[in-house]
């Protein structure tokens, strides 16, 4: 192999290495966002389940469940769900904006 061919091969290897590194960074970013979104949805779901359990316990007459705690828990679940819906709406709106962009 001549010196020129070696340099060309090295340059191609560097380009491929850069592309592989970029793909790994893109995958890590996607995974982090997906994990964050899933974690947020799971937290909202858990909040709603806890509120439902407290309400059910109060309705069945358990004496250790105060009404104030039930009401606060139901409001907390409601607010967290509304916030999640707003985030979803913003994501859908951003997606639509991106899809409508002209290239």
C-alpha positions as CSV (number, residue, x, y, z in Angstrom):
1,X,0.0,0.0,0.0
2,X,1.2,3.4,-0.8
3,X,1.4,6.3,1.7
4,X,-1.6,7.9,0.0
5,X,-3.8,4.8,0.3
6,X,-2.9,4.5,4.0
7,X,-3.9,8.0,4.6
8,X,-7.2,7.5,2.7
9,X,-8.0,4.4,4.7
10,X,-7.2,6.2,8.0
11,X,-9.4,9.1,7.0
12,X,-12.3,6.8,6.2
13,X,-11.9,5.0,9.5
14,X,-12.0,8.3,11.4
15,X,-15.2,9.3,9.5
16,X,-16.8,5.9,10.4
17,X,-15.7,6.3,14.0
18,X,-17.3,9.7,14.2
19,X,-20.5,8.4,12.7
20,X,-20.6,5.5,15.1
21,X,-20.0,7.8,18.1
22,X,-22.8,10.1,16.9
23,X,-25.2,7.2,16.6
24,X,-24.4,6.1,20.1
25,X,-25.0,9.6,21.4
26,X,-28.3,9.8,19.6
27,X,-29.5,6.5,21.0
28,X,-28.5,7.5,24.5
29,X,-30.5,10.7,24.2
30,X,-33.5,8.9,22.8
31,X,-33.3,6.3,25.6
32,X,-33.0,9.0,28.3
33,X,-36.0,10.9,27.0
34,X,-38.1,7.8,26.6
35,X,-37.1,6.6,30.1
36,X,-38.0,10.0,31.5
37,X,-41.4,10.1,29.8
38,X,-42.2,6.5,31.0
39,X,-41.1,7.3,34.5
40,X,-43.4,10.4,34.5
41,X,-46.4,8.4,33.3
42,X,-45.7,5.7,35.8
43,X,-45.6,8.3,38.6
44,X,-48.9,9.8,37.5
45,X,-50.5,6.3,37.4
46,X,-49.2,5.5,40.8
47,X,-50.6,8.7,42.2
48,X,-54.0,7.9,40.7
49,X,-54.0,4.4,42.1
50,X,-53.1,5.6,45.6
51,X,-55.9,8.2,45.5
52,X,-58.4,5.5,44.4
53,X,-57.3,3.2,47.2
54,X,-57.7,5.9,49.8
55,X,-61.2,6.8,48.4
56,X,-62.2,3.2,48.4
57,X,-61.0,2.8,52.0
58,X,-63.0,5.9,53.1
59,X,-66.1,4.7,51.2
60,X,-66.0,1.3,52.9
61,X,-65.9,3.0,56.3
62,X,-62.3,2.3,57.5
63,X,-61.8,4.5,60.5
64,X,-58.1,5.3,60.0
65,X,-58.7,7.3,56.7
66,X,-59.5,11.0,57.2
67,X,-61.6,12.8,54.6
68,X,-59.0,15.6,54.3
69,X,-56.3,13.1,53.2
70,X,-58.7,11.5,50.7
71,X,-59.5,14.9,49.2
72,X,-55.9,16.0,49.0
73,X,-54.9,12.8,47.4
74,X,-57.7,13.0,44.8
75,X,-56.8,16.6,43.9
76,X,-53.1,15.7,43.6
77,X,-54.0,12.8,41.2
78,X,-56.2,15.2,39.2
79,X,-53.6,17.9,38.9
80,X,-50.8,15.5,37.9
81,X,-53.0,13.9,35.3
82,X,-53.9,17.3,33.9
83,X,-50.3,18.3,33.7
84,X,-49.5,15.0,31.9
85,X,-52.2,15.7,29.4
86,X,-50.8,19.2,28.8
87,X,-47.3,17.8,28.2
88,X,-48.8,15.3,25.8
89,X,-50.6,18.1,23.9
90,X,-47.4,20.1,23.6
91,X,-45.5,17.1,22.3
92,X,-48.2,16.4,19.7
93,X,-48.2,20.1,18.7
94,X,-44.4,20.1,18.3
95,X,-44.6,16.9,16.3
96,X,-47.2,18.4,14.0
97,X,-45.1,21.6,13.6
98,X,-42.1,19.5,12.6
99,X,-44.1,17.4,10.2
100,X,-45.4,20.6,8.5
101,X,-42.0,22.1,8.0
102,X,-40.9,22.4,4.4
103,X,-37.5,21.0,3.5
